[in-house]
Amino acid sequence: MTATRTIPTPARQKTTGRAPVRNLRRLSKELARNNALDFDDLILMFTDLMQQNANVRERIQRRFRHVMVDEFQDTNKSQSDLISLITKVDSPSIIWAETKTCHWPRRGASAVDGGGRR
């Protein structure tokens, strides 16, 4: 699988001048040239694969019957989506989140609903 996706500038990151954009373009080209992916790309591509291919999704769900997620309070939407795809509805999953280090209130969500993610 060849990585051709360009890396977008995060929406909340304030860029001053053109240097950050130039650096992201340079990183994107270097990753593509080396046929490499960064961590975010791995999550996004694997999530896309599991969403689009039921056979892969079912195979992964059968392989990982039990899933434990530590530090769930620090997951982002992409990571949460991947966790949801890996876990089957009827499989036991353990979500561990520390309310003392929880970032949910800053994200406008509560510990009850996991930031609007299940």
Number of C-alpha atoms within 10 A of each C-alpha: 6 10 17 13 13 14 17 10 13 8 7 6 8 9 12 8 8 8 10 14 15 11 11 15 16 13 15 20 17 13 18 16 12 10 12 15 18 11 8 12 15 13 16 15 15 16 20 12 14 19 14 11 10 11 11 14 20 15 12 16 18 14 10 12 14 14 16 13 14 13 14 17 19 14 17 11 11 13 16 18 17 17 18 14 18 23 21 19 10 7 14 12 15 12 13 12 17 13 11 6 10 16 17 18 10 8 9 9 14 14 15 9 10 16 19 12 12 9
